[in-house]
Every structure is written in structure tokens, then in C-alpha cells.
Amino acid sequence: MASQASLLLQKQLKDLCKHPVDGFSAGLVDENNIFEWSVTIIGPPDTLYEGGFFNATMKFPENYPNSPPTVRFTSEVWHPNVYPDGRVCISILHPPGDDPSGYELASERWMPVHTVESIVLSIISMLSSPNDESPANVEAAKEWRDKRDEFKKKVSRCVRKSQELL
């Protein structure tokens, strides 16, 4: 099983190297471990995150693509769908099948057709339009809804910090 996952991840890495996608770059944290990737997401244009360079790690399980990876920002990111510890909370990263809480349809959750590219593009989309209905960071969601100016200041600080770390 792990060898299938390894082959699939090697193919996805090769494809991304041959055909880079606007908005992010990805590679291995350690060339001897295909299951841990380093990703840099460029803050999407026309969003509060524009101009930022946000680093994250993606850790793939040995039964990938049957189970989703975990994605965690290592850069500070203030966002309703990012836990305070940096873990990203979006539907496609939730285990496949029915949602025990009943919030998500099975079709919104993880499916083996997802690739590194589709995952990162979903995260970029999340940065562009937060979902404050089921937040990972309740405080950020409250600010997003009720104190937009405070929210913008915190995001601007994260963007500046990400630029300084280059």
C-alpha cells in the first residue's frame, strides 16, 4: 500500500516540477521522505492575504490517496478556517464518507481523486473566501463577522511577517 502511495506522490511531484501552478510552490521537506511536503502559498491577489508568502507542511498517510493528508501552516495565518496551531480545516481534508456531525455532504469531503495541486488550490480558495459557519478559529471567525477592521489588521501583520521571513 505504501509503495502505491509513494509512486503516486512521486508522479504528482514530477508533474508539479514540470508544470508549476501559479500561486504556490511545493517540494519535499527531505528528499528521502515522499510523505512530507513543504508548500509555499502566495497570498492570492485581491484578497487580504495578497503579497504574503505562507509556508505549510503536508503530511501524507501511507494509505494515500484513500485518506487525506494533513496540512499545517508553519507561517502565522489569521483565518477562520485555520486552527491557532496552523492546521487547515477544509472539507476536502476531512476523512471520506458521511460527516458524523452532519455539517458536510460526503461529496464535499476527501476523495481519492484529489491531488497536491487540487488541495493547495482549495486552500488558496479558502484564503479568498473564509467559511465562518464552522470555524476552526472561533476568535478569527467572530472578528471576520463583527470586527472586520481588527481582522484586517491581524491579517496585514501576518502578511508583513511572512514577507520579513523571506
MDAnalysis code that builds the backbone (N, CA, C; Angstrom):
import MDAnalysis as mda
import numpy as np

u = mda.Universe.empty(498, n_residues=166, atom_resindex=np.repeat(np.arange(166), 3), trajectory=True)
u.add_TopologyAttr("name", ["N", "CA", "C"] * 166)
u.add_TopologyAttr("resid", np.arange(1, 167))
u.add_TopologyAttr("resname", ["MET", "ALA", "SER", "GLN", "ALA", "SER", "LEU", "LEU", "LEU", "GLN", "LYS", "GLN", "LEU", "LYS", "ASP", "LEU", "CYS", "LYS", "HIS", "PRO", "VAL", "ASP", "GLY", "PHE", "SER", "ALA", "GLY", "LEU", "VAL", "ASP", "GLU", "ASN", "ASN", "ILE", "PHE", "GLU", "TRP", "SER", "VAL", "THR", "ILE", "ILE", "GLY", "PRO", "PRO", "ASP", "THR", "LEU", "TYR", "GLU", "GLY", "GLY", "PHE", "PHE", "ASN", "ALA", "THR", "MET", "LYS", "PHE", "PRO", "GLU", "ASN", "TYR", "PRO", "ASN", "SER", "PRO", "PRO", "THR", "VAL", "ARG", "PHE", "THR", "SER", "GLU", "VAL", "TRP", "HIS", "PRO", "ASN", "VAL", "TYR", "PRO", "ASP", "GLY", "ARG", "VAL", "CYS", "ILE", "SER", "ILE", "LEU", "HIS", "PRO", "PRO", "GLY", "ASP", "ASP", "PRO", "SER", "GLY", "TYR", "GLU", "LEU", "ALA", "SER", "GLU", "ARG", "TRP", "MET", "PRO", "VAL", "HIS", "THR", "VAL", "GLU", "SER", "ILE", "VAL", "LEU", "SER", "ILE", "ILE", "SER", "MET", "LEU", "SER", "SER", "PRO", "ASN", "ASP", "GLU", "SER", "PRO", "ALA", "ASN", "VAL", "GLU", "ALA", "ALA", "LYS", "GLU", "TRP", "ARG", "ASP", "LYS", "ARG", "ASP", "GLU", "PHE", "LYS", "LYS", "LYS", "VAL", "SER", "ARG", "CYS", "VAL", "ARG", "LYS", "SER", "GLN", "GLU", "LEU", "LEU"])
u.atoms.positions = np.array([
    [0.839, -1.203, 0.000],
    [0.000, 0.000, 0.000],
    [0.876, 1.257, 0.000],
    [1.879, 1.296, 0.891],
    [2.749, 2.470, 0.974],
    [3.480, 2.702, -0.334],
    [3.823, 1.628, -1.036],
    [4.546, 1.818, -2.293],
    [3.642, 2.444, -3.351],
    [2.339, 2.100, -3.341],
    [1.406, 2.744, -4.275],
    [1.319, 4.234, -3.976],
    [1.196, 4.575, -2.694],
    [1.124, 5.973, -2.284],
    [2.401, 6.693, -2.691],
    [3.525, 6.044, -2.470],
    [4.815, 6.625, -2.800],
    [4.926, 6.906, -4.299],
    [4.509, 5.951, -5.106],
    [4.561, 6.132, -6.569],
    [3.659, 7.280, -7.011],
    [2.470, 7.353, -6.445],
    [1.527, 8.410, -6.801],
    [2.089, 9.781, -6.408],
    [2.653, 9.885, -5.214],
    [3.222, 11.157, -4.769],
    [4.433, 11.547, -5.621],
    [5.256, 10.574, -6.013],
    [6.396, 10.867, -6.894],
    [5.906, 11.422, -8.223],
    [4.830, 10.843, -8.748],
    [4.268, 11.315, -10.013],
    [3.741, 12.752, -9.860],
    [3.027, 13.026, -8.760],
    [2.487, 14.370, -8.549],
    [3.609, 15.397, -8.398],
    [4.676, 15.011, -7.703],
    [5.817, 15.914, -7.541],
    [6.451, 16.205, -8.900],
    [6.651, 15.172, -9.686],
    [7.242, 15.317, -11.020],
    [6.370, 16.231, -11.900],
    [5.048, 16.011, -11.849],
    [4.117, 16.842, -12.631],
    [4.200, 18.305, -12.215],
    [4.269, 18.560, -10.901],
    [4.347, 19.944, -10.430],
    [5.671, 20.599, -10.807],
    [6.734, 19.801, -10.848],
    [8.039, 20.347, -11.253],
    [8.032, 20.697, -12.743],
    [7.416, 19.832, -13.543],
    [7.346, 20.065, -14.991],
    [6.379, 21.186, -15.348],
    [5.263, 21.249, -14.603],
    [4.198, 22.210, -14.902],
    [3.813, 22.956, -13.627],
    [4.635, 23.935, -13.224],
    [4.323, 24.686, -11.996],
    [2.966, 25.380, -12.107],
    [2.314, 25.526, -10.984],
    [0.991, 26.151, -10.928],
    [1.136, 27.512, -10.265],
    [0.514, 28.538, -10.869],
    [0.556, 29.878, -10.280],
    [-0.033, 29.855, -8.879],
    [0.587, 30.581, -7.977],
    [0.030, 30.753, -6.644],
    [0.701, 29.942, -5.556],
    [1.507, 28.938, -5.938],
    [2.188, 28.172, -4.905],
    [3.374, 27.415, -5.477],
    [4.241, 26.990, -4.569],
    [5.319, 26.081, -4.945],
    [5.315, 24.958, -3.916],
    [5.779, 23.792, -4.346],
    [5.776, 22.632, -3.458],
    [6.985, 21.765, -3.732],
    [7.459, 21.127, -2.700],
    [8.580, 20.205, -2.824],
    [8.673, 19.375, -1.556],
    [9.654, 18.524, -1.500],
    [9.816, 17.661, -0.338],
    [10.570, 18.376, 0.777],
    [10.183, 18.102, 2.007],
    [10.910, 18.620, 3.164],
    [12.288, 17.956, 3.191],
    [12.292, 16.649, 2.928],
    [13.515, 15.849, 2.923],
    [13.417, 14.909, 1.724],
    [14.399, 14.950, 0.851],
    [14.297, 14.167, -0.388],
    [14.180, 12.659, -0.155],
    [14.421, 12.210, 1.067],
    [14.279, 10.786, 1.380],
    [12.898, 10.423, 1.923],
    [11.995, 11.422, 2.003],
    [10.661, 11.168, 2.550],
    [9.598, 11.780, 1.639],
    [9.019, 10.958, 0.783],
    [7.999, 11.424, -0.169],
    [6.681, 11.780, 0.541],
    [6.537, 11.388, 1.805],
    [5.279, 11.595, 2.525],
    [5.184, 12.929, 3.258],
    [6.236, 13.752, 3.202],
    [6.177, 15.068, 3.846],
    [6.648, 16.140, 2.874],
    [5.729, 17.062, 2.579],
    [5.992, 18.108, 1.600],
    [6.012, 19.474, 2.274],
    [6.762, 20.373, 1.666],
    [6.798, 21.764, 2.070],
    [6.093, 22.550, 0.969],
    [5.193, 23.425, 1.360],
    [4.425, 24.205, 0.387],
    [4.527, 25.681, 0.754],
    [4.714, 26.523, -0.227],
    [4.629, 27.971, -0.017],
    [3.478, 28.488, -0.857],
    [2.532, 29.104, -0.180],
    [1.359, 29.673, -0.853],
    [1.556, 31.184, -0.924],
    [1.399, 31.709, -2.119],
    [1.494, 33.155, -2.318],
    [0.097, 33.723, -2.085],
    [0.001, 34.709, -1.201],
    [-1.303, 35.300, -0.906],
    [-2.022, 35.690, -2.189],
    [-3.264, 35.199, -2.360],
    [-3.986, 35.449, -3.613],
    [-4.232, 36.940, -3.862],
    [-4.096, 37.361, -5.135],
    [-4.360, 38.762, -5.488],
    [-5.787, 39.163, -5.094],
    [-5.958, 40.436, -4.783],
    [-7.268, 40.998, -4.435],
    [-7.886, 40.363, -3.194],
    [-7.030, 39.868, -2.294],
    [-7.513, 39.370, -1.003],
    [-6.702, 40.052, 0.085],
    [-7.117, 39.887, 1.331],
    [-6.366, 40.449, 2.454],
    [-4.977, 39.826, 2.566],
    [-4.800, 38.646, 1.992],
    [-3.536, 37.907, 2.111],
    [-2.562, 38.219, 0.972],
    [-2.968, 39.084, 0.040],
    [-2.129, 39.430, -1.105],
    [-0.754, 39.905, -0.647],
    [0.279, 39.401, -1.322],
    [1.639, 39.807, -1.015],
    [2.325, 38.951, 0.031],
    [1.561, 38.071, 0.673],
    [2.145, 37.210, 1.693],
    [2.734, 35.938, 1.100],
    [3.661, 35.339, 1.837],
    [4.277, 34.064, 1.454],
    [4.112, 33.133, 2.655],
    [3.134, 32.244, 2.563],
    [2.754, 31.428, 3.704],
    [3.240, 29.989, 3.521],
    [4.062, 29.568, 4.469],
    [4.634, 28.222, 4.403],
    [3.749, 27.239, 5.156],
    [3.719, 26.025, 4.622],
    [2.930, 24.959, 5.245],
    [3.611, 23.620, 4.997],
    [3.240, 22.641, 5.798],
    [3.696, 21.274, 5.546],
    [2.467, 20.423, 5.255],
    [2.661, 19.477, 4.359],
    [1.616, 18.493, 4.039],
    [2.189, 17.133, 4.399],
    [1.468, 16.403, 5.241],
    [1.906, 15.058, 5.619],
    [0.875, 14.064, 5.096],
    [1.370, 13.132, 4.306],
    [0.507, 12.151, 3.663],
    [0.534, 10.830, 4.422],
    [-0.628, 10.209, 4.574],
    [-0.662, 8.896, 5.224],
    [-0.184, 7.816, 4.250],
    [0.208, 6.675, 4.775],
    [0.690, 5.601, 3.911],
    [-0.402, 5.032, 3.014],
    [-1.668, 5.276, 3.374],
    [-2.748, 4.776, 2.521],
    [-3.311, 5.870, 1.592],
    [-2.530, 6.939, 1.387],
    [-2.893, 7.952, 0.394],
    [-2.984, 7.263, -0.962],
    [-3.964, 7.531, -1.797],
    [-4.957, 8.597, -1.752],
    [-6.285, 8.199, -1.103],
    [-6.322, 7.067, -0.411],
    [-7.584, 6.675, 0.223],
    [-7.911, 7.529, 1.438],
    [-6.895, 8.105, 2.047],
    [-7.085, 9.028, 3.172],
    [-6.372, 10.335, 2.858],
    [-6.888, 11.439, 3.399],
    [-6.302, 12.756, 3.093],
    [-5.020, 13.032, 3.870],
    [-4.221, 13.951, 3.349],
    [-3.064, 14.418, 4.119],
    [-3.535, 15.392, 5.193],
    [-2.620, 15.738, 6.084],
    [-2.876, 16.853, 6.990],
    [-2.057, 18.026, 6.456],
    [-2.600, 19.214, 6.590],
    [-1.907, 20.411, 6.134],
    [-1.853, 21.375, 7.318],
    [-0.658, 21.874, 7.587],
    [-0.468, 22.782, 8.711],
    [0.424, 23.938, 8.271],
    [-0.094, 25.151, 8.447],
    [0.730, 26.332, 8.172],
    [1.822, 26.417, 9.229],
    [3.043, 26.680, 8.783],
    [4.131, 26.940, 9.713],
    [4.334, 28.452, 9.837],
    [3.786, 29.201, 8.883],
    [3.736, 30.668, 8.986],
    [2.485, 31.013, 9.787],
    [2.532, 32.161, 10.452],
    [1.345, 32.615, 11.169],
    [0.263, 33.007, 10.152],
    [-0.947, 32.457, 10.335],
    [-2.069, 32.784, 9.455],
    [-3.295, 33.009, 10.329],
    [-3.876, 34.200, 10.229],
    [-5.091, 34.534, 10.978],
    [-6.267, 34.335, 10.027],
    [-7.060, 33.300, 10.282],
    [-8.142, 32.932, 9.355],
    [-9.143, 32.043, 10.091],
    [-10.444, 32.211, 9.820],
    [-11.449, 31.381, 10.491],
    [-11.270, 29.867, 10.274],
    [-10.656, 29.469, 9.171],
    [-10.536, 28.045, 8.863],
    [-9.140, 27.483, 9.105],
    [-8.360, 28.200, 9.921],
    [-7.029, 27.731, 10.301],
    [-6.971, 27.736, 11.832],
    [-6.756, 26.545, 12.400],
    [-6.644, 26.442, 13.857],
    [-5.479, 27.302, 14.344],
    [-5.518, 27.740, 15.603],
    [-4.410, 28.533, 16.138],
    [-3.037, 27.856, 15.992],
    [-3.004, 26.513, 15.942],
    [-1.720, 25.822, 15.771],
    [-1.311, 25.683, 14.300],
    [-2.123, 26.262, 13.384],
    [-1.774, 26.259, 11.964],
    [-2.459, 25.196, 11.125],
    [-3.123, 24.227, 11.765],
    [-3.793, 23.181, 10.973],
    [-4.924, 23.781, 10.138],
    [-4.994, 23.334, 8.893],
    [-6.011, 23.820, 7.968],
    [-7.265, 22.955, 8.093],
    [-8.407, 23.616, 8.169],
    [-9.673, 22.906, 8.294],
    [-10.559, 23.244, 7.095],
    [-10.514, 22.372, 6.087],
    [-11.432, 22.494, 4.958],
    [-12.012, 21.110, 4.684],
    [-13.193, 21.093, 4.121],
    [-13.931, 19.841, 3.929],
    [-13.138, 18.766, 3.218],
    [-12.402, 19.132, 2.156],
    [-11.732, 18.086, 1.377],
    [-10.614, 17.399, 2.149],
    [-10.213, 17.954, 3.304],
    [-9.190, 17.304, 4.126],
    [-9.804, 16.439, 5.230],
    [-11.133, 16.379, 5.268],
    [-11.801, 15.543, 6.260],
    [-11.958, 14.126, 5.710],
    [-11.872, 13.115, 6.573],
    [-11.931, 11.717, 6.104],
    [-13.141, 11.472, 5.201],
    [-12.999, 10.529, 4.254],
    [-14.089, 10.267, 3.319],
    [-15.332, 9.722, 4.015],
    [-16.456, 9.845, 3.334],
    [-17.707, 9.286, 3.849],
    [-18.573, 10.340, 4.498],
    [-19.598, 9.858, 5.187],
    [-20.549, 10.768, 5.825],
    [-19.924, 11.474, 7.017],
    [-20.322, 12.725, 7.209],
    [-19.845, 13.533, 8.329],
    [-20.627, 13.134, 9.573],
    [-19.945, 12.658, 10.607],
    [-20.650, 12.275, 11.830],
    [-21.428, 13.435, 12.455],
    [-20.979, 14.671, 12.208],
    [-21.666, 15.845, 12.756],
    [-22.815, 16.316, 11.869],
    [-22.847, 15.834, 10.634],
    [-23.923, 16.211, 9.725],
    [-23.761, 17.565, 9.062],
    [-22.560, 18.190, 9.162],
    [-22.356, 19.509, 8.550],
    [-22.018, 19.415, 7.068],
    [-21.320, 18.360, 6.688],
    [-20.820, 18.261, 5.313],
    [-21.432, 17.060, 4.602],
    [-21.609, 17.217, 3.314],
    [-22.021, 16.087, 2.496],
    [-20.795, 15.225, 2.219],
    [-21.018, 13.949, 2.011],
    [-19.898, 13.049, 1.683],
    [-19.160, 13.559, 0.447],
    [-19.890, 14.174, -0.491],
    [-19.279, 14.663, -1.728],
    [-18.359, 15.863, -1.499],
    [-18.463, 16.511, -0.338],
    [-17.604, 17.658, -0.035],
    [-16.318, 17.234, 0.680],
    [-16.292, 15.987, 1.143],
    [-15.169, 15.505, 1.940],
    [-14.101, 14.871, 1.043],
    [-13.069, 14.305, 1.648],
    [-11.954, 13.733, 0.907],
    [-12.399, 12.690, -0.100],
    [-11.800, 12.767, -1.283],
    [-11.972, 11.748, -2.320],
    [-10.595, 11.457, -2.907],
    [-10.337, 10.209, -3.268],
    [-9.018, 9.848, -3.798],
    [-8.608, 10.569, -5.083],
    [-9.526, 11.264, -5.730],
    [-9.163, 11.994, -6.955],
    [-8.373, 13.262, -6.650],
    [-8.384, 13.710, -5.392],
    [-7.653, 14.933, -5.055],
    [-6.150, 14.718, -5.164],
    [-5.476, 15.783, -5.580],
    [-4.023, 15.766, -5.741],
    [-3.446, 16.894, -4.895],
    [-2.136, 16.941, -4.807],
    [-1.481, 18.054, -4.115],
    [-1.983, 19.364, -4.718],
    [-2.039, 19.423, -6.038],
    [-2.494, 20.650, -6.705],
    [-3.918, 21.018, -6.295],
    [-4.849, 20.084, -6.341],
    [-6.242, 20.417, -6.015],
    [-6.390, 20.804, -4.544],
    [-5.587, 20.187, -3.669],
    [-5.640, 20.531, -2.243],
    [-5.159, 21.965, -2.038],
    [-3.998, 22.292, -2.611],
    [-3.443, 23.637, -2.411],
    [-4.345, 24.689, -3.051],
    [-4.907, 24.394, -4.209],
    [-5.826, 25.354, -4.835],
    [-7.074, 25.560, -3.964],
    [-7.512, 24.518, -3.273],
    [-8.641, 24.661, -2.346],
    [-8.265, 25.543, -1.155],
    [-7.031, 25.414, -0.696],
    [-6.574, 26.251, 0.418],
    [-6.472, 27.711, -0.028],
    [-5.993, 27.936, -1.241],
    [-5.929, 29.299, -1.782],
    [-7.344, 29.874, -1.869],
    [-8.280, 29.071, -2.320],
    [-9.676, 29.497, -2.396],
    [-10.218, 29.820, -0.995],
    [-9.848, 29.003, -0.014],
    [-10.268, 29.232, 1.371],
    [-9.755, 30.592, 1.865],
    [-8.487, 30.926, 1.515],
    [-7.953, 32.227, 1.920],
    [-8.790, 33.352, 1.314],
    [-9.237, 33.147, 0.090],
    [-10.021, 34.176, -0.612],
    [-11.416, 34.346, -0.026],
    [-12.016, 33.254, 0.432],
    [-13.382, 33.344, 0.960],
    [-13.561, 32.433, 2.166],
    [-13.312, 32.982, 3.363],
    [-13.439, 32.203, 4.589],
    [-14.859, 31.662, 4.797],
    [-14.937, 30.500, 5.420],
    [-16.221, 29.930, 5.819],
    [-16.327, 30.105, 7.328],
    [-17.133, 31.067, 7.747],
    [-17.252, 31.316, 9.191],
    [-18.402, 30.535, 9.823],
    [-19.032, 29.649, 9.053],
    [-20.140, 28.838, 9.572],
    [-19.656, 27.731, 10.495],
    [-18.515, 27.109, 10.154],
    [-17.955, 26.065, 11.026],
    [-16.466, 26.344, 11.195],
    [-16.148, 27.363, 12.015],
    [-14.760, 27.814, 12.114],
    [-13.852, 26.888, 12.911],
    [-12.602, 26.872, 12.524],
    [-11.551, 26.188, 13.285],
    [-11.007, 27.170, 14.327],
    [-11.021, 28.456, 13.968],
    [-10.556, 29.511, 14.864],
    [-11.764, 30.421, 15.143],
    [-12.422, 30.169, 16.255],
    [-13.666, 30.882, 16.590],
    [-13.421, 32.379, 16.730],
    [-12.312, 32.740, 17.350],
    [-11.994, 34.163, 17.546],
    [-11.833, 34.874, 16.196],
    [-11.120, 34.234, 15.267],
    [-10.944, 34.832, 13.925],
    [-12.290, 34.940, 13.216],
    [-13.138, 33.935, 13.382],
    [-14.458, 33.966, 12.730],
    [-15.322, 35.105, 13.285],
    [-15.267, 35.288, 14.605],
    [-16.038, 36.392, 15.220],
    [-15.548, 37.734, 14.696],
    [-14.218, 37.890, 14.622],
    [-13.667, 39.141, 14.092],
    [-14.044, 39.334, 12.637],
    [-13.984, 38.257, 11.852],
    [-14.346, 38.316, 10.428],
    [-15.776, 38.841, 10.288],
    [-16.671, 38.355, 11.168],
    [-18.082, 38.758, 11.101],
    [-18.338, 40.129, 11.706],
    [-17.774, 40.387, 12.904],
    [-18.202, 41.543, 13.695],
    [-17.214, 42.699, 13.771],
    [-15.933, 42.423, 13.581],
    [-14.912, 43.471, 13.713],
    [-13.952, 43.371, 12.546],
    [-14.456, 43.606, 11.359],
    [-13.663, 43.391, 10.140],
    [-12.360, 44.194, 10.150],
    [-12.380, 45.417, 10.713],
    [-11.148, 46.217, 10.746],
    [-10.070, 45.541, 11.584],
    [-10.458, 44.980, 12.730],
    [-9.498, 44.256, 13.584],
    [-8.952, 43.039, 12.840],
    [-9.845, 42.334, 12.164],
    [-9.449, 41.144, 11.395],
    [-8.414, 41.534, 10.338],
    [-8.703, 42.613, 9.597],
    [-7.786, 43.069, 8.540],
    [-6.415, 43.427, 9.101],
    [-6.380, 44.080, 10.287],
    [-5.103, 44.449, 10.898],
    [-4.280, 43.201, 11.224],
    [-4.926, 42.189, 11.769],
    [-4.195, 40.967, 12.135],
    [-3.673, 40.254, 10.887],
    [-4.484, 40.220, 9.840],
    [-4.042, 39.575, 8.598],
    [-2.877, 40.369, 8.001],
    [-2.959, 41.697, 8.010],
    [-1.871, 42.533, 7.485],
    [-0.569, 42.261, 8.236],
    [-0.673, 42.077, 9.544],
    [0.513, 41.782, 10.343],
    [1.108, 40.427, 9.914],
    [0.232, 39.432, 9.670],
    [0.705, 38.109, 9.215],
    [1.388, 38.224, 7.852],
    [0.829, 39.036, 6.959],
    [1.406, 39.224, 5.629],
    [2.796, 39.844, 5.760],
    [2.887, 40.925, 6.558],
    [4.193, 41.592, 6.748],
    [5.220, 40.621, 7.337],
    [4.805, 39.867, 8.344],
    [5.693, 38.901, 8.983],
    [6.198, 37.873, 7.968],
    [5.289, 37.411, 7.097],
    [5.671, 36.396, 6.088],
    [6.674, 36.966, 5.093],
    [6.565, 38.264, 4.792],
    [7.488, 38.898, 3.862],
    [8.867, 39.066, 4.499],
    [8.892, 39.338, 5.800],
    [10.159, 39.538, 6.505],
    [10.949, 38.226, 6.591],
    [10.262, 37.109, 6.574],
    [10.920, 35.808, 6.719],
    [11.529, 35.296, 5.420],
    [11.343, 36.041, 4.338],
    [11.894, 35.589, 3.045],
    [13.400, 35.629, 3.029],
])
